[in-house]
């Protein structure tokens, strides 16, 4: 199950590993923003990777409001009920914490299909994703955490230790053996000059904050302008007020085309190439905590959307104010701070061998598919 460009990038290695194993049969359901025109219809990226899509489920996402997103979940319940009844999967793999995952998780539970959940046990206290993630943990039979503290937290939630694994983040596998774009190639593909210091900016709604997304965007843009940096802005997700953020940032880029570039969908290869060649990441994306450390890329993390996640030394946390964001950018781009990141290791890359997806696949392959997999007792850790 994949709902967006972001989780497909993290699942890509696992999909390929399952495809390559003759003992397993891969079924893929594409949903969420993959099917939305305004988000680039990124289901085409899945097929471009040679992965067949078995079912597309349109949730009619708009990103306009919490009510609209709630209605999207109800649409998804019907869609996933029909899809699972037709495809008859023996296990459903879900990754992450997006609200769209409620629909397949509840459908699988009611149809007695075991769930394997990737990236559980994490915290993102500024977003409703936090509650979604923990809820799916309690619905799932298998758990693949990205760090040891996350694995322990899943067990603390009552899950059986024998069903909780820590192989690191599977999304980091593609950093091993992948050929990223050179700076001239990336410059040509983006249609944007990259010779000056440049920021990659992604800002998502803070869904547990009653503050105005418009005010937050003004703070962000004010700081970026004051910093003197050029910037590539990418699209916010489909959370409530995401559409507003995208509209405002797109307008800012249109006003200053030589300095700011709006690229709603980079694609994973171009995105990772940006992490390799850019000067700093600014915003509140989880990618700044999970993927950017592998490139020793400084990250200015704004606000509390990612509060609670494990951080590497590349992350500078700042409140959402122009002065604080600017101060963070100045620190992040300083030669002293960049030099301090030499030798830093990514806490989400446990084995440093690009094989997390293969390890997850092997666990799935060797499962005993019986009613016992659906039976869950509460493991008391006290």
N, C-alpha and C positions, 0 to 999 in steps of 0.2 A: 504494500500500500504506500503510494507516494502522493503527497498533496502539494508540493511546491518545488521550485528550482533548488531550494536550499536542502530539503531532505533527500532529493534525488541524488545530489552530489555526495551526500554522506552514505547513501545506500548503494551507490553504483558498484563498488567493489564486491559487496555481498551478492548483488544480482548476477554479476559476472561469475562469481564463484559457484553459485547454484547452477547457472547455465552450463558450466563446464563439467559438472558432476553428473554422470549418467544415472546415478541412483536417485536423483532428485528431479522433480519437475517444477519449473518456475511458472507462477501465474502473477501477473502484474495488474493492479487496479490503479488508474490515474484519476485523481480528483482534485478538489481545491482549486488553487490558482493556476494549476496546469491547464485548465480548460477555459480560463477567462481571457477574453481578447485584450483587456486593459493590462493584464500581466504578461502578455506576450505569447499566450498559447504554448507554453513550454513543454506540453506533451510531445511536441515534435522533437525535442532534444532527446527524449527517451528512445524514440524509434531510430533516431540518428545514431544511437549507440548500439544498434542491432538488437534491441530488447523489444519483444512483442508486447503490446498492451492488450490484455484480455478483456478489459471492461473500462469504460470511461463513465464517471459519475459526476454530473454537473451539479454543484452545490449552490449555484447562482450567487456567488460571492460578490459583494460590492465594496466592502471595507468602509461603508458609510456610518454604521452604528452598531451598537451591541445587540439591539433588537433584530436588525437584519442578519447578523451572524447567528443568532439563536434560531432564526427561521431557516438558515442554511443547514444547521444541524438536523432539523426535522426533515428537510428534504433528503439529507444523507441517510437517515435511518431507513427510509423506504428504499433508496437506491442500493444500499449495502445489503439489506435483507434479500432483495431480489438477486443481487450479484452472488452472494454466498450460497443461496439456494441453487443457483445455476452452476457455479464453478465447483462447489463442494470441496473447498480447501481443507487439508488436514491440520494446518496450522496457519495462523495469520501473524505476519511480522509488522509491527508498528514501531516507528522511530520518533522519539521526541515528545513534544508537549503542546502541539498546536490544538486549538479548540476543535478543528475539523476532525480530529481523531476520535472524538466522542462517538461519532456515528458508527464507524467500523468496530470500535471497541464494544459498544453496547450490543451491536448486531451479533458479533462473534460470541459474546457471553450468552445471549439468549438462544443461539443456535448450537451451543455446546462445542464451539471451536476453540481450541487452545490459542492463547496469545503469547507471542514472544516480543518483549518490549526492550528496545535499545535506548540508552541514555536516560534511564531512570535514576532516582536518588539525588538528582541535582536540585539546586535552588535558583529561582529567579524571582525574588520577592516583590519586584515592582510590576509583575505581570500576572494575569490570571492563568498563564501557562503553568505556573507553579502548582496550582490546584489540579489542573488537567493532568499534569505529569504524575502526581501522586495518586490520583484516582485510577489512572491506567495501570499503575503498579499493582494496585489491589485487585484489578481485573485480570492481570496477566499471570501465566503459569511459569514463564521463564523470563529471566532478566539479564541483560548484558550492560553492565555499568561501564563508565569510561575512566573511572579512577577508583582507588581503593576506599577512600572516604565515602564515595557514593555507594559502593558495594555494601559497606557496613551500614549505611543509612537505610538501604532497602531491607536488610535483615532486621534492623531496628523497627521497621514498619511491620514486622511479623512474618516476612517471607522466609521460606526454608533456605538455609545456607547452601544446600546442595543444588539449588536451582538458580543461584545468583553467581554470575561470572564477571570478572574484570579483565577484559582484553584490550582496554583502551578504546579510543574513538575510531570506528571503522572508516570514517571520512578522511582520516589522515593517511590511509593506505596509498591513495593516489599520488602522494608526494614522493613515493619511492618508485623510481623507474619511469616517471612521467617526464615528458619533454615539454617544458613550459615555453612560452613565447619570449623571444629576446626583446629588449627594449625597443629597437626599431620596428620589429614585427608588431608589437603591442601598440606602438604609436600609430602605425598604419591602420590597424584594425579598429582602433578607437576613433581615428580621425582627429587626433588631439596631440599637440606637442607636449612631450614629457621630459624636456631637458631641464626644466626648473624644478625646485622642490614641489611636490604634489601630494595632496591628501585624497584618500578614498573615504567618502562620507556615506554612511547609511544610518538613518534614524527611524526607529519604529515607535509606534504609540506606546505610551506607558499606561497599560490598561487598568492598573489599580490606582492611578493618580487622577483625581478629579480636576487637576489643572488643565489649562487650555493647551492643546497641541499646537495651536497657532502661535501662542506666546513662546512655547519651547522652540519652535522653528525659527522665530525671530532671534532668539538668543544664539542659536546655532549659527545662523547665517551672519549675524553681526560679528561673531568671533572669527569665523572663517575669513570674512572680508578684512578684518583688522589684522589678521595674521600675515597677510600678503601672499599666502599660498594659493596656487592653482588647485582645483579640486574636481574630481569626478564624483557625481552624486548618483546613487542607485536607488531603486524604488523601495518604499516601505512595504511591509506585509499587509495582509487583508484584515488586520485587527481594526476595531472601531477607531475612526479618525485617521486611518491610514490613507484614505483617498484625499483628505484635506492636506496632509503632509506632502503627498506627491504633487498635488496641484501647486502648492506654494513653492516647492523646490524646483519644479519644472519651469515656473515663471521666472525665478531668480536666474536660472541658467540661460534662459532665453534673453534676459536683459544684458548678460555679460558673456557672450559666446566665446570670446577669446580666452577667458579665464576659468569659467565654470562649464562643465559638460554634463548633460543629463543622459545617462545610459540606463534605462530601466532594467534591462536584463543583460548582464555581462556573459552569462554562461560560465561553467565551472573552470574551464581552462583559462579563459581571460581573467576571471576573478582571481585565481591563484597567481597568475602572472602579475596582476596588480599588486598583490601582497609581496611579491618578490621584488618589484621595481619601485614601488611608491615610497614616499618618505614617512608617512604617518597614516594611521586610520583614526577617524573621528566619528563618534556616534554612540550607539548602544546595542550593536549587534553582538550576538553570542560568538560569532566568528572571530571577533577580536580576542576572545579568551581561549578558543579551542584551536583555531587554525593559524592565526597571526603569530603565536609564539614559535611555531616551527620555522618562521622566516626571520625571527628576532625583530619583528616590525613593531615600533612603538605604537601604542593605542591610547587614545584619550577617550575613556569610557564615561559617558555623560549620564548623570542621574542614577536612579536606583532600579532600573529595569533588570539589570543583571546582578543585583545585590544577592550575595550568598554563594555565587559560583566560585570555584577554585580559580585563583589567578596565578599567572606567572609574573615575572618581574617586569615584563614589557607593558603592563597595564597601569595607567595613571587614572585614578578615579576623581571626577570633579562634579560639583553640583551644576545644575542647568542655569547658569548665568553667563552673560557675555564675558565678564572679567575672568571668571573661573575657567571657562573653556579656553580662552586665549592664553591664560597662564599655563594651562596644561599643554597646549600646543607648543608654546615656547620651550617648555621643559622637554617635551617629547622630541623636538627637532634639534635639541642641543647636542653637540658632539660628545659632551660628557655623559649624557644619559644613554646615547646610542652605544658608546664604548662600554658602558656598564652591562650591556646585554650579551656581550661576547661569552660564549660558552653556556648560555642559558639553555635549559632543556624544557620541552613541552610536557607539562604534567598529564596531558591527555594521550600521550604517545608512550604507552607502557613498555613495549618490547622494542621499539625503534627498528622494526624490520618490515613494516608494511603488510603484516599478515593478520591483522585483527579480523578482517572479513572472513578469511579462510578459517580461523578458529571458531567464529560464530557459526559458519556453515557446517563445520564438523559436529558441533553440538546438535544442531538441528537434524543432521543426517543420522545421528546415532540415537535419536529419541526413541523411546518405547511408546508408540502411539496407543494408549489405552485410556480407559476412564480414569485411571489413577492420575493422569496428567492434569485433569480438570479438578481433582479433589485437592483442596488447599486447607491445611491446618495452620493455625496461628502459631508461629514460632516465638515463644517468649524468651527474650534475650536477657531478662533479669536473673 
